[in-house]
Amino acid sequence: MKKQIFISLLLVIGVTALFAQSDSAKGTFWKPVPRLYEAKQALEVESLFPMFITGGYHVGVGYRYNKFRVRVSVINGGTYDTEPAGTKNSSPEFKRYYKTSPGFFFGYNVWRNLEVYSYLELHTFEIEQKSTGLTRDIHSTDIGGGVSYQFFLGRHIYLQPGMHIYLRGDNSASFNGLVYNIPNVDLAPVIRVGYRLWSKY
């Protein structure tokens, strides 16, 4: 079902892009007029689409006012193992999955569509011990920062690759005497696909 929704979304985006190419009165497909980074206000919806590949999902809604941007999102990583993103004390004996968790983002466009932002994410991680299959949940309030760039395809569709750093306090879970300690720092590349629903110049 999730794959069907994802494929339908891609088809809608593709058809929109096709029609956008013929709108020469507003510039070209690659260089719309006015330029998209000149928007005074905009409403956008986006997704970390790799989450759909691993059986999860992600959706975010963002509002831009001048160069400022606020965004709320919800993520479920499915079978995506985020443990390797830990920079120091990640454990090869465990897997770590995103359960359904909200996030709140505040950003600023420093140049054109280059955005820097900070965020607060209220993560619930499912920790799985590889050798036994036992699982435990860890709740973590993560803060961090990111940098990314919106590459628009026409006037509405965009890809937004970036890099995130997640910071969190100490937390652990016990597995029959073996203690798992969650990494305090994660570094993760991200790529979002999005659609600008509305804009005002």
N, C-alpha and C positions, 0 to 999 in steps of 0.2 A: 504493500500500500504506500509506504513512504517513498519507494523508488518511483512509483507511478506519479505521485505528486511532484517529485523532483523533476521527472522527465517532462511533465506537463508545464512546469514552471519554465524550463529551458525552451520549450516550444513557443510559449507566449513571449519570452524575451527575444527569441530569434525573429518572430514575425514583427514585433515592434521595431527591432533594429532595421529590418528590411524596409518598412515604411518610412523610417527616419531618414534613410539615405536619399529619398526623393524630395525632401523638404529643403530645396536649395535656397528658398527665400530667407531662411534663417542661418545662412552659412553652409559649410560643408558638413558631411558626416563626422569627420575627424576634428573640425574646427568650427563648432556652432557659434553663432552670433546672437546675443551676447555670449561671451565666454562663461562657461559654467561656474568657474570659481568667483565670478562677479555677483553671484546670487546674494541678495540681501536676506532672503528667507528661503528655506527648503525643508521638505518633509521626505524622508527616505526610509526604505525598509531593506534589510540586508540579512545575509546568512553566512556563517562559516560552513559552506557547503560540504567540506570533507566529513562533517559529522553525519551526514545522511549516508555516506558510504559505509560507515561503521555501525549503522543501525540506530543512530541517535538523531538529534536534530539541534538546530540553533536558529533563533530568529531575533532580530534586533530592530528597533524603531528609533530613528534619530531625527532631531529637529535642529536646523541650523538658523542662527540669527547673526547676520553679518559674518564675522570670522569665528564666532563661538558655536560649539556644537554639543548638544546633550543627547544621550542615547541610553535606552534601557534594553536589556536583552535577557533571554533565558536559554540555557544550554543543557543538553543531555548528550554525553559523548558516546553512548552505546558501548561498543567493545574497544573504543580507542584507549590505548594505554598511555597515560600521561607521565608515568613514573620516569621514563628516560629524560624528561625535560628538567629534572632536578639537577642542579649544578654541582653539588658536593656529595651529599649523603644519600643519593638515590640507591635503592636496593635491588639487585638482580633477582632476589628471592620473592619479590612481590610485584603485583600489578596494581595500578591505581586508575580508577575510572571516574569520569564526571557523572554524578547523578543529577537530576533536575535541579538547577541552581540559577538564581537571578544575578544580574550584574547592572551596575550604574556607572556611566562614563561621562566625563566632561573634557571637551577638547577645544583646541584652537588651531585654526589654519594659519601657519606661519608664513607660507608662500604658496600661492596658487592653491592646489589641492593637497599640499603636504600638511598633514595634521599631526600634532602632538597631543597626547591626552593622558589623563590619570583615571583611575577607576577603583571601585570597591565591588568585590564579588563575594557573595555569600555561598561559598562552595560546600557541597556535600560530596565527599569522595568515598567510593566503595573500594576498600583495600582487599585484595585477594592474595592469599598465600599460594604460590604456585604448586608447592609439593603436596598440599592437602586439599586445595580448593576451598578452604575456609574463608569467609569474608567478614569484614568489620566495616562499619561506617565511621568516618571522621568528619566532623563539621569544622570548617576553616573560614575565617574572615580574611580574605586576601586583598591586599592593596597593591598598586603597581602603576606602571607607566608604559606607554607605547608610542610608536611612531609608524605612520603608514601614509600611503599616497593613493588617491582615487584616480584611476585611469578610466575615463569615460569612453564608452562605445556609443556614439551618438549623443542624444540629449538626455537619455534616461538611465541606461544601463551602465554599471561600472564594476570594475574589479579593484579591490583594495588590499594589496599585499602589505604586510607590516611585520614588526617584531614587538613582542611583549615581554615584560619582566614582571613576575609575580613574587610578592614578599608576604611571608606569614610567620606567625609565632610557632613555638614548639608545640608539637602534638604527637601523640603516639597511640598505638593499639597493641594489645597483647594477643598472641596466638600460641596457646599452650606453652607458655614460658618464653617464647621467642617474641621480642618486642620490635615492632615496626615504628620507626621514627620518620615522620613526613619531612621531606626536604623543605628548608626555609626559603629557598629561592628556586624558581623555575624560569627558564628562558625558552621561549617558544616562538617560532615563526607562525604567522597566521595569513590566511587569504580569505577575504569575504567577497561575495558577489551581491550586488545591490541594485536597487531600482529607485530613481528619484521620482516620487509620485507627484510632487507639486513644487513649484519654485516661483519666486517673485524677485524682480530686478529693480 
